[in-house]
Amino acid sequence: MSRLEHLKSITTRPSFAKALGVNPSFLTRCLYIIRPENQYHQFEIKKKSGGKRIIKAPSVDLKSLQKKLSDLLLDCIDEINASKFPKSQLASPKMRNKKDLDYAAKVLKIKIPGAESKQPSLSHGFVRDRSIITNAMMHLGKKNVLNIDLENFFDSFSFGRVCAFFMTNRNFNLNKKIATVIAQIACYERKLPQGSPCSPVITNLITHSLDIRLAVIAKKYKCTYSRYADDITFSTNKSTFPYQIMNQYADAYIPGKELIWEIERAGFSINDKKTRIQYKDSRQDVTGLIVNKKPNTKKEYWRTARAKCNSLFKKGKFTSIKDNVETDGNINELEGQLNFIDQVDHYNRMRQKAPFIPEYTIKNHGKNTKLLLSAREKTFSHFLFYRLFYGNDKPTILCEGKTDNVYLKSAISELQANYPSLATIKDKKYKLLLRFVEYSKRTRFLLELFGGADYLRGFIDNFEKNTKQFEAPKPQHPVIIFLDNDEGPQQIVNLLQSKSFHNKISLFPDGLDPKKDIRKATFLHITLNLYVIFTPLNSSGKETDIEYFFDRKTRLMKHSNGKCFNTVRKRNSRTDLSKDAFATHIVKAQKKRINFKKFKSLLDPITKVIEHYKTLK
């Protein structure tokens, strides 16, 4: 049974709790004991256009419940769309380009030929596989672009309106009791609050009928329509914007009768102050992106971010202007700005014919991709290297793969009392004091870093060269490459034994020979703040990998499929549980049951590296 059909069949709160994936007692406690009205805190954020937006954020427990509801409703929306457009690009995997192996195939082709494969893209805000980029794409290269803002958007969705929708909408037709529970989870002060994870999803469901009616009006007058939350956009290639939708008279805009009727009929009103028509010979923007020729960020947005980066690389700090006052810059905000710019640039790369996607090609494997970076991508690459490895605010760990991250994090969590320099508990909250680098296709493209000995060898070889681009104060924390002590990283051993390295690296404890004893060292100091740790050799002096340090009981714990990771001697990687499954479903999921005693021999060297680097600073 689909999630939607299951939801429609539910008539009791306990059954609804199970559909959400939560314990019925948790639902009862959140809604009827603590109650939602006691689980919000309020704060203000400044709007780009001036003024302030009031955000009402839920508590951790209520937010988790709202997130579960949001996921359930998004799944229902996917099922509804799949039933209405069974051959669409999103519903049918056959319509997707398998070579891309990325979101591009789902997102780029918003307007695709063939009615059978086309799925309408009316709402782009808080919708799976849609974004402000896809919203902007709908209006690319048009002669005239109209922007309309709906006034007090979220306040327009009352408790009764939410409840009534889920009872009466033909796609849902939910039991009254269940519709009421949904409204209780979603609403605060009898309306949908900004700050709740499920508010945008519910607004999209209720506003969908308005989207359809406005799209009909748009088609009638040869326009394109889309909506992102409360931002509505019409665009056209006609030389003048159709007055039946919006007429400009002097400095005032007069909306057409049909437009006003449909918007007011849906319970909304137009914010006249934000209405504007943008012409082709001026800069046209849709939800913050320029759409004259290609979706792009504003030039001043990029210039400001670049200037902040230049200051960061030279001084280790930068400033921002807020309310005409210069303040210390926030590196998290800067990373968000650069990441947003990169998303747009990456999107435009994917649109090229043929798509320029070297980070996905099998032959390239992310090697020498720095030769392909644009100026903006180079700046982002430098920033990521600075943030992760030069200006890192805590010791940074690079492992060969994602499973190693899981093992070490789980071990630190369970052995925290023995390793206060690696993790702490403050006010009953656990906090990891290390940063584990998570590899992705973008780190491979921008940093030529993707885990595995081959990539890590290149990282070590180029580390000094990459740090020379920074004049900022020296790093405050070490960067630690954590490796298995088997044949896998032999090329790294060869590099460290080469003439360019063996004379400058230091092995600990003292007295070890850099030419012979690299694998025997507790840790190696390579250069600057860069270190290498190999898993200790076993008692017989033989090779080990990180999985070697799990005891027999843990390795024999069975997955739901009946498989186990198996003992060191009997393990067969072809038939036994995979590393991914072992890490996710055994180690991480059941870490309370696991004895991590042997992992002390892996964590001790990390603490020694941290102490050693303190002496160098």
C-alpha positions as CSV (number, residue, x, y, z in Angstrom):
1,M,0.0,0.0,0.0
2,S,1.3,3.5,-0.9
3,R,1.9,6.0,1.8
4,L,-1.0,8.1,0.6
5,E,-3.4,5.2,0.5
6,H,-2.3,4.2,4.0
7,L,-2.8,7.8,5.3
8,K,-6.3,7.9,3.8
9,S,-7.2,4.7,5.6
10,I,-6.0,5.9,9.1
11,T,-8.7,6.8,11.7
12,T,-6.8,6.8,15.0
13,R,-3.9,8.9,16.4
14,P,-1.7,5.9,17.3
15,S,-2.0,4.7,13.7
16,F,-1.1,8.1,12.4
17,A,1.9,8.3,14.7
18,K,3.1,5.0,13.3
19,A,2.6,6.3,9.7
20,L,4.9,9.3,10.7
21,G,7.4,6.8,12.1
22,V,7.2,8.0,15.7
23,N,6.1,6.4,18.9
24,P,2.4,7.2,19.8
25,S,3.5,8.4,23.2
26,F,5.8,10.9,21.6
27,L,3.0,12.3,19.5
28,T,0.8,12.5,22.6
29,R,3.5,14.2,24.7
30,C,4.2,16.8,22.0
31,L,0.6,17.7,21.2
32,Y,-1.4,17.2,24.4
33,I,1.0,17.3,27.4
34,I,3.6,19.9,26.5
35,R,1.4,21.3,23.8
36,P,2.7,23.1,20.6
37,E,1.9,26.6,22.0
38,N,4.6,26.1,24.6
39,Q,7.3,24.8,22.1
40,Y,8.1,27.9,20.0
41,H,10.6,30.7,20.3
42,Q,10.4,33.8,18.2
43,F,13.2,35.9,16.5
44,E,13.5,38.4,13.7
45,I,15.6,38.3,10.5
46,K,16.1,41.3,8.3
47,K,14.6,41.3,4.8
48,K,16.7,42.3,1.8
49,S,14.0,44.7,0.8
50,G,14.0,46.3,4.2
51,G,11.9,45.6,7.3
52,K,12.0,42.5,9.4
53,R,10.5,39.0,9.1
54,I,9.3,37.3,12.3
55,I,10.3,33.7,12.5
56,K,8.6,31.3,15.0
57,A,10.9,28.3,15.4
58,P,9.7,25.1,17.1
59,S,11.5,23.1,19.8
60,V,13.7,20.2,18.8
61,D,11.0,17.6,19.5
62,L,8.2,19.4,17.7
63,K,10.5,20.2,14.8
64,S,11.4,16.5,14.4
65,L,7.7,15.7,14.4
66,Q,7.0,18.4,11.8
67,K,9.9,17.1,9.7
68,K,8.3,13.6,9.7
69,L,5.0,15.2,8.6
70,S,6.8,17.1,5.9
71,D,8.4,14.0,4.5
72,L,5.1,12.1,4.6
73,L,3.3,14.8,2.7
74,L,6.2,15.1,0.1
75,D,6.0,11.4,-0.5
76,C,2.2,11.7,-1.0
77,I,2.8,14.6,-3.5
78,D,5.2,12.4,-5.4
79,E,2.6,9.6,-5.6
80,I,-0.1,12.0,-6.8
81,N,2.2,13.4,-9.5
82,A,3.3,9.9,-10.6
83,S,-0.4,8.9,-11.0
84,K,-1.3,12.0,-12.9
85,F,1.9,12.0,-15.1
86,P,3.0,8.3,-15.2
87,K,5.4,8.9,-18.1
88,S,6.9,12.1,-16.9
89,Q,10.6,12.7,-16.5
90,L,10.3,12.7,-12.7
91,A,8.0,9.7,-12.4
92,S,9.8,7.4,-14.8
93,P,13.5,6.6,-14.4
94,K,13.6,5.8,-18.1
95,M,13.2,9.5,-18.9
96,R,16.4,10.3,-17.0
97,N,19.9,10.5,-18.5
98,K,21.8,7.7,-16.8
99,K,25.1,9.1,-17.8
100,D,24.7,12.2,-15.5
101,L,24.4,10.2,-12.3
102,D,23.3,13.5,-10.7
103,Y,20.3,15.7,-10.1
104,A,20.9,17.3,-13.5
105,A,18.7,14.8,-15.4
106,K,15.8,15.5,-13.0
107,V,16.3,19.3,-12.7
108,L,17.7,20.7,-15.8
109,K,15.1,19.8,-18.3
110,I,12.2,21.8,-16.9
111,K,10.8,22.3,-20.3
112,I,11.1,19.1,-22.2
113,P,9.5,18.1,-25.5
114,G,6.6,15.7,-25.6
115,A,3.4,16.1,-23.7
116,E,3.7,12.5,-22.4
117,S,7.0,13.2,-20.6
118,K,6.2,16.7,-19.4
119,Q,5.3,17.4,-15.8
120,P,4.1,20.9,-15.0
121,S,6.5,23.0,-12.9
122,L,4.3,25.6,-11.3
123,S,5.6,25.7,-7.7
124,H,9.4,25.6,-7.1
125,G,9.7,26.5,-3.5
126,F,10.3,23.7,-1.0
127,V,9.5,21.1,-3.7
128,R,11.6,18.0,-4.3
129,D,13.9,18.5,-7.4
130,R,13.0,22.1,-7.6
131,S,14.8,25.3,-6.4
132,I,15.2,29.0,-7.0
133,I,17.4,28.0,-10.0
134,T,14.7,26.0,-11.7
135,N,12.2,28.8,-10.9
136,A,14.5,31.3,-12.6
137,M,14.9,28.9,-15.6
138,M,11.2,29.2,-16.4
139,H,11.7,32.9,-17.3
140,L,15.0,32.8,-19.0
141,G,15.6,35.2,-21.9
142,K,12.1,36.7,-21.9
143,K,11.3,40.3,-23.1
144,N,9.2,41.2,-20.0
145,V,9.2,39.7,-16.5
146,L,6.5,40.5,-13.9
147,N,7.2,39.9,-10.2
148,I,4.3,39.8,-7.7
149,D,4.5,39.3,-3.9
150,L,1.6,37.8,-1.9
151,E,1.1,39.8,1.3
152,N,1.3,38.1,4.7
153,F,1.5,34.7,2.9
154,F,1.8,32.3,5.8
155,D,-0.7,34.2,8.0
156,S,-3.3,33.4,5.3
157,F,-3.3,29.7,6.3
158,S,-5.5,29.3,9.4
159,F,-5.9,26.2,11.5
160,G,-9.4,25.7,10.0
161,R,-8.1,26.2,6.4
162,V,-5.5,23.5,6.9
163,C,-7.9,21.1,8.6
164,A,-10.5,21.6,5.9
165,F,-8.1,21.1,3.1
166,F,-7.0,17.6,4.2
167,M,-10.7,16.6,4.8
168,T,-12.1,17.9,1.5
169,N,-9.3,17.8,-1.0
170,R,-10.0,14.9,-3.5
171,N,-6.4,13.7,-3.3
172,F,-6.5,13.3,0.4
173,N,-10.1,13.1,1.9
174,L,-8.7,12.3,5.3
175,N,-10.6,11.4,8.5
176,K,-11.5,14.5,10.4
177,K,-9.6,13.4,13.5
178,I,-6.4,12.9,11.4
179,A,-6.8,16.2,9.6
180,T,-7.1,17.9,12.9
181,V,-3.9,16.2,14.2
182,I,-2.1,17.4,11.1
183,A,-3.3,21.0,11.8
184,Q,-2.2,20.7,15.4
185,I,1.3,19.6,14.5
186,A,1.6,22.3,11.8
187,C,-0.1,25.4,13.3
188,Y,0.9,27.9,16.0
189,E,-1.5,30.6,17.2
190,R,-4.1,29.1,14.9
191,K,-2.0,29.6,11.7
192,L,1.0,28.2,9.9
193,P,4.2,29.7,11.3
194,Q,7.3,30.7,9.3
195,G,10.1,28.5,10.7
196,S,8.2,25.2,10.7
197,P,9.5,22.5,8.3
198,C,6.0,21.5,7.2
199,S,4.6,25.0,6.7
200,P,6.0,25.4,3.1
201,V,4.8,21.9,2.1
202,I,1.2,22.5,3.3
203,T,1.1,26.0,1.7
204,N,2.1,24.4,-1.6
205,L,-0.7,21.8,-1.4
206,I,-3.3,24.4,-0.6
207,T,-2.1,26.9,-3.1
208,H,-1.9,24.4,-6.0
209,S,-5.4,25.2,-7.2
210,L,-4.4,28.9,-7.4
211,D,-1.2,27.9,-9.4
212,I,-3.4,26.0,-11.9
213,R,-5.8,28.9,-12.4
214,L,-3.0,31.5,-12.7
215,A,-1.2,29.2,-15.2
216,V,-4.4,29.1,-17.3
217,I,-4.5,32.9,-17.2
218,A,-0.8,33.0,-18.2
219,K,-1.3,30.7,-21.1
220,K,-4.4,32.7,-22.3
221,Y,-2.2,35.8,-22.7
222,K,1.0,33.9,-23.9
223,C,2.9,34.1,-20.7
224,T,4.8,31.7,-18.5
225,Y,3.9,31.3,-14.8
226,S,5.7,30.0,-11.7
227,R,5.6,30.5,-8.0
228,Y,8.3,30.3,-5.3
229,A,6.5,30.5,-1.9
230,D,4.9,33.9,-1.9
231,D,6.8,35.2,-5.0
232,I,4.8,34.9,-8.2
233,T,6.4,35.5,-11.6
234,F,4.9,35.9,-15.1
235,S,7.0,36.4,-18.2
236,T,6.4,36.8,-21.9
237,N,8.2,37.4,-25.2
238,K,5.6,39.8,-26.3
239,S,7.0,43.3,-26.9
240,T,4.7,44.8,-24.1
241,F,3.4,43.0,-21.1
242,P,-0.2,42.0,-21.4
243,Y,-2.3,44.6,-19.7
244,Q,-5.0,42.0,-18.9
245,I,-2.5,40.6,-16.3
246,M,-0.7,43.8,-15.3
247,N,-0.8,47.3,-16.7
248,Q,1.7,49.9,-15.9
249,Y,0.4,53.5,-15.6
250,A,3.0,56.1,-14.8
251,D,4.7,54.8,-11.7
252,A,1.8,52.6,-10.6
253,Y,0.9,49.0,-11.5
254,I,-2.7,48.0,-12.1
255,P,-3.4,44.3,-12.0
256,G,-6.0,42.8,-14.4
257,K,-9.4,41.8,-13.1
258,E,-8.9,38.1,-13.7
259,L,-5.6,38.1,-11.7
260,I,-7.1,40.0,-8.8
261,W,-10.2,37.8,-8.8
262,E,-8.2,34.5,-8.6
263,I,-5.7,35.8,-6.0
264,E,-8.5,37.2,-3.7
265,R,-10.6,34.1,-4.3
266,A,-7.8,32.0,-3.0
267,G,-7.6,34.1,0.2
268,F,-4.6,36.3,-0.7
269,S,-3.8,39.9,-1.6
270,I,-1.1,41.5,-3.7
271,N,1.7,43.5,-2.0
272,D,1.6,46.5,-4.3
273,K,5.0,47.8,-3.1
274,K,6.8,44.8,-4.5
275,T,5.1,44.6,-7.9
276,R,7.3,45.4,-10.8
277,I,7.8,44.7,-14.5
278,Q,11.4,44.2,-15.7
279,Y,12.3,44.8,-19.3
280,K,14.8,43.0,-21.5
281,D,17.1,46.0,-21.8
282,S,17.4,46.1,-18.0
283,R,18.6,43.6,-15.4
284,Q,15.8,41.0,-14.9
285,D,15.9,38.9,-11.7
286,V,13.7,36.2,-10.5
287,T,13.9,35.0,-6.9
288,G,17.4,36.7,-6.6
289,L,18.8,35.3,-9.9
290,I,19.5,37.2,-13.1
291,V,17.6,35.6,-16.0
292,N,18.5,37.8,-19.0
293,K,20.7,35.2,-20.7
294,K,21.4,32.5,-18.2
295,P,20.6,32.0,-14.5
296,N,23.3,33.9,-12.6
297,T,24.0,35.6,-9.4
298,K,24.2,39.4,-9.2
299,K,27.7,40.7,-10.0
300,E,27.9,42.7,-6.8
301,Y,27.0,39.6,-4.8
302,W,30.0,37.8,-6.3
303,R,32.4,40.8,-5.9
304,T,31.5,41.1,-2.3
305,A,32.2,37.4,-1.6
306,R,35.4,37.5,-3.5
307,A,36.7,40.6,-1.6
308,K,35.9,38.8,1.7
309,C,37.9,35.8,0.5
310,N,40.9,37.9,-0.4
311,S,40.9,39.4,3.1
312,L,40.4,36.0,4.7
313,F,43.4,34.5,2.8
314,K,45.7,37.5,3.7
315,K,44.6,38.3,7.2
316,G,42.7,35.3,8.4
317,K,39.6,37.5,8.9
318,F,37.2,39.8,7.0
319,T,34.4,42.2,7.6
320,S,30.8,42.5,6.6
321,I,28.5,45.5,6.3
322,K,25.2,45.2,8.1
323,D,22.9,48.2,8.5
324,N,25.8,50.4,7.2
325,V,27.9,49.3,10.1
326,E,31.1,47.3,9.6
327,T,31.2,44.1,11.7
328,D,33.4,41.0,11.9
329,G,32.6,38.6,9.1
330,N,31.1,35.2,9.7
331,I,32.9,32.4,7.9
332,N,29.8,30.2,7.8
333,E,27.8,32.9,6.1
334,L,30.6,33.4,3.6
335,E,30.7,29.6,2.9
336,G,26.9,29.7,2.3
337,Q,27.4,32.6,-0.2
338,L,30.1,30.8,-2.1
339,N,28.2,27.5,-2.1
340,F,25.2,29.3,-3.6
341,I,27.3,30.8,-6.3
342,D,28.9,27.5,-7.0
343,Q,25.5,25.8,-7.3
344,V,24.5,28.2,-10.0
345,D,27.8,27.9,-11.8
346,H,27.6,24.1,-11.6
347,Y,24.0,24.2,-12.9
348,N,25.1,26.2,-15.9
349,R,28.0,23.8,-16.6
350,M,25.4,21.0,-16.7
351,R,23.3,22.9,-19.2
352,Q,26.0,23.0,-21.8
353,K,25.8,20.9,-24.9
354,A,27.3,18.4,-24.5
355,P,27.1,18.7,-20.7
356,F,30.5,19.7,-19.3
357,I,30.7,17.3,-16.4
358,P,34.3,16.2,-16.0
359,E,33.7,15.3,-12.3
360,Y,31.4,12.5,-13.4
361,T,33.4,11.0,-16.3
362,I,35.0,7.6,-15.5
363,K,38.2,8.4,-17.4
364,N,39.0,11.6,-15.6
365,H,38.2,10.5,-12.0
366,G,38.7,14.1,-10.8
367,K,42.4,14.3,-11.7
368,N,43.8,17.6,-12.9
369,T,40.3,19.2,-12.7
370,K,41.9,22.4,-11.3
371,L,43.0,23.1,-14.9
372,L,39.3,23.3,-15.8
373,L,38.1,25.6,-13.0
374,S,36.7,29.0,-13.7
375,A,37.9,32.0,-11.7
376,R,34.9,31.7,-9.4
377,E,35.5,28.0,-8.9
378,K,39.1,28.6,-8.2
379,T,38.2,31.1,-5.4
380,F,35.7,28.6,-4.0
381,S,38.4,25.9,-4.2
382,H,40.9,28.1,-2.3
383,F,38.2,28.9,0.3
384,L,37.4,25.2,0.9
385,F,41.1,24.4,1.3
386,Y,41.5,27.3,3.7
387,R,38.4,26.4,5.7
388,L,39.2,22.7,6.0
389,F,43.0,22.5,6.2
390,Y,44.5,25.9,6.9
391,G,42.1,28.0,8.9
392,N,40.4,24.9,10.4
393,D,38.8,25.7,13.8
394,K,39.4,22.2,15.1
395,P,41.6,19.2,14.3
396,T,40.6,17.7,10.9
397,I,40.6,14.0,10.0
398,L,40.8,12.7,6.4
399,C,40.1,8.9,6.1
400,E,40.3,6.7,3.1
401,G,36.5,6.3,2.9
402,K,33.2,7.2,4.6
403,T,33.0,3.9,6.6
404,D,36.2,4.8,8.4
405,N,34.5,8.1,9.5
406,V,31.6,6.1,10.9
407,Y,33.9,3.8,12.8
408,L,36.0,6.5,14.4
409,K,33.0,8.8,15.3
410,S,31.2,5.9,16.9
411,A,34.2,4.8,18.9
412,I,34.8,8.4,20.1
413,S,31.2,8.7,21.1
414,E,31.3,5.6,23.2
415,L,34.8,6.3,24.7
416,Q,34.3,10.0,25.2
417,A,35.1,9.8,28.9
418,N,38.6,8.6,28.0
419,Y,39.2,11.2,25.3
420,P,38.1,14.7,26.5
421,S,40.2,16.3,23.8
422,L,38.2,14.5,21.0
423,A,34.7,15.0,22.3
424,T,32.9,16.6,25.2
425,I,29.6,16.6,26.9
426,K,28.3,20.0,28.1
427,D,24.8,20.7,29.4
428,K,24.0,17.0,28.6
429,K,24.8,17.7,24.9
430,Y,27.5,15.7,23.1
431,K,29.9,17.7,21.0
432,L,32.6,16.2,18.7
433,L,35.8,18.3,18.9
434,L,37.1,17.0,15.5
435,R,36.1,17.6,12.0
436,F,35.8,14.6,9.6
437,V,36.0,15.6,5.9
438,E,33.0,14.3,3.9
439,Y,33.9,13.5,0.3
440,S,31.6,14.4,-2.6
441,K,31.7,14.9,-6.3
442,R,32.3,18.6,-5.7
443,T,35.3,18.0,-3.4
444,R,36.7,15.8,-6.2
445,F,36.2,18.4,-8.8
446,L,37.2,21.5,-6.8
447,L,39.9,20.0,-4.5
448,E,40.8,16.8,-6.4
449,L,40.0,15.1,-3.2
450,F,37.7,12.0,-2.9
451,G,39.2,9.6,-0.4
452,G,41.2,6.6,-1.4
453,A,45.0,6.4,-1.3
454,D,45.5,7.8,-4.8
455,Y,43.7,11.0,-4.0
456,L,45.3,11.3,-0.6
457,R,48.8,10.9,-2.1
458,G,48.1,13.9,-4.3
459,F,46.8,15.8,-1.4
460,I,50.0,15.2,0.6
461,D,52.3,15.9,-2.4
462,N,50.6,19.3,-3.1
463,F,49.9,20.3,0.5
464,E,52.8,22.8,0.9
465,K,52.1,24.3,-2.5
466,N,48.4,24.8,-1.7
467,T,49.2,26.5,1.6
468,K,51.6,29.0,0.1
469,Q,48.6,30.9,-1.4
470,F,47.7,32.1,2.1
471,E,49.3,34.9,4.1
472,A,47.0,34.6,7.0
473,P,48.3,33.6,10.5
474,K,49.6,30.0,10.7
475,P,47.1,27.1,11.2
476,Q,46.0,26.5,14.8
477,H,45.0,22.9,14.4
478,P,46.5,19.8,12.8
479,V,45.2,18.0,9.7
480,I,45.4,14.2,10.1
481,I,45.3,11.6,7.3
482,F,44.2,8.3,8.8
483,L,45.2,5.2,6.8
484,D,44.9,1.5,6.9
485,N,48.3,-0.2,7.4
486,D,48.0,-2.6,4.4
487,E,48.9,-2.7,0.7
488,G,46.3,0.0,-0.1
489,P,48.3,3.1,0.7
490,Q,51.6,1.7,-0.5
491,Q,51.9,4.6,-3.0
492,I,51.7,7.0,0.0
493,V,54.5,5.1,1.7
494,N,56.6,5.3,-1.5
495,L,56.0,9.1,-1.6
496,L,57.0,9.6,2.0
497,Q,60.2,7.5,1.4
498,S,61.1,9.5,-1.7
499,K,63.9,12.1,-1.6
500,S,61.6,15.0,-1.5
501,F,60.0,13.8,1.7
502,H,62.1,11.5,3.8
503,N,64.6,14.1,4.8
504,K,61.9,16.5,6.2
505,I,59.3,14.2,7.8
506,S,59.5,13.2,11.4
507,L,58.5,9.8,12.8
508,F,57.3,9.3,16.4
509,P,58.4,7.9,18.7
510,D,61.9,9.1,18.0
511,G,64.6,6.8,16.6
512,L,62.6,5.3,13.7
513,D,64.2,5.3,10.3
514,P,62.1,7.3,7.7
515,K,63.3,5.0,4.9
516,K,62.3,1.7,6.7
517,D,60.0,2.3,9.6
518,I,57.1,4.5,8.3
519,R,54.6,1.8,8.9
520,K,55.8,1.2,12.5
521,A,55.4,4.9,13.6
522,T,52.7,5.9,16.0
523,F,52.3,9.0,13.8
524,L,54.2,11.0,11.2
525,H,54.6,14.8,11.0
526,I,54.9,15.5,7.3
527,T,55.0,19.3,7.0
528,L,53.3,22.4,8.6
529,N,50.2,21.1,10.3
530,L,49.9,17.9,8.2
531,Y,50.2,14.5,9.9
532,V,49.7,10.8,8.9
533,I,48.6,8.0,11.2
534,F,48.6,4.3,10.1
535,T,46.6,1.7,11.9
536,P,49.0,-0.2,14.2
537,L,50.6,-3.4,13.0
538,N,49.3,-6.5,14.8
539,S,51.3,-8.3,17.5
540,S,53.0,-10.3,14.8
541,G,54.1,-7.2,12.9
542,K,51.6,-7.9,10.1
543,E,49.3,-5.5,8.2
544,T,46.0,-4.3,9.6
545,D,43.0,-2.3,8.4
546,I,40.6,-0.4,10.6
547,E,38.1,-3.2,10.6
548,Y,40.7,-5.4,12.2
549,F,40.1,-3.6,15.5
550,F,36.5,-4.8,15.9
551,D,36.2,-7.8,18.2
552,R,34.9,-11.1,17.0
553,K,31.5,-10.6,18.6
554,T,30.9,-7.3,16.7
555,R,32.1,-8.8,13.4
556,L,29.6,-11.7,13.8
557,M,26.6,-9.5,14.6
558,K,24.0,-10.2,11.9
559,H,22.3,-7.8,9.7
560,S,18.5,-8.2,8.9
561,N,19.5,-10.0,5.7
562,G,21.2,-12.7,7.8
563,K,24.8,-11.7,6.8
564,C,27.6,-10.7,9.1
565,F,31.0,-9.0,8.5
566,N,32.7,-12.2,9.6
567,T,36.0,-12.9,11.4
568,V,39.3,-11.7,10.1
569,R,40.3,-15.1,8.8
570,K,37.0,-16.2,7.4
571,R,35.9,-12.9,5.8
572,N,34.9,-13.1,2.1
573,S,34.0,-9.6,0.8
574,R,32.0,-11.2,-2.0
575,T,29.5,-13.0,0.2
576,D,29.7,-11.4,3.6
577,L,28.2,-8.1,4.7
578,S,29.6,-5.1,2.9
579,K,31.6,-2.4,4.6
580,D,28.8,0.2,4.1
581,A,26.2,-2.1,5.6
582,F,28.4,-3.0,8.5
583,A,29.2,0.6,9.2
584,T,25.6,1.9,8.9
585,H,23.5,-1.0,10.3
586,I,25.9,-2.5,12.8
587,V,28.5,-0.1,14.1
588,K,26.5,3.2,13.9
589,A,23.0,1.8,14.7
590,Q,24.2,-0.5,17.5
591,K,27.2,1.3,18.9
592,K,25.9,1.0,22.5
593,R,26.3,-2.8,22.1
594,I,29.8,-2.7,20.7
595,N,33.1,-3.0,22.6
596,F,35.4,-0.4,21.2
597,K,38.3,-1.2,23.6
598,K,40.7,-2.0,20.7
599,F,40.0,1.3,19.1
600,K,42.0,3.0,21.9
601,S,45.1,2.1,19.9
602,L,43.6,4.2,17.1
603,L,42.4,7.1,19.1
604,D,45.5,7.5,21.3
605,P,47.7,8.5,18.3
606,I,45.1,11.2,17.4
607,T,45.4,12.8,20.9
608,K,49.2,12.6,20.6
609,V,49.2,14.4,17.3
610,I,47.0,17.2,18.8
611,E,49.4,17.5,21.7
612,H,52.4,17.5,19.4
613,Y,51.1,20.3,17.2
614,K,50.5,22.4,20.3
615,T,54.3,22.4,20.9
616,L,54.9,23.5,17.3
617,K,52.5,26.4,17.3
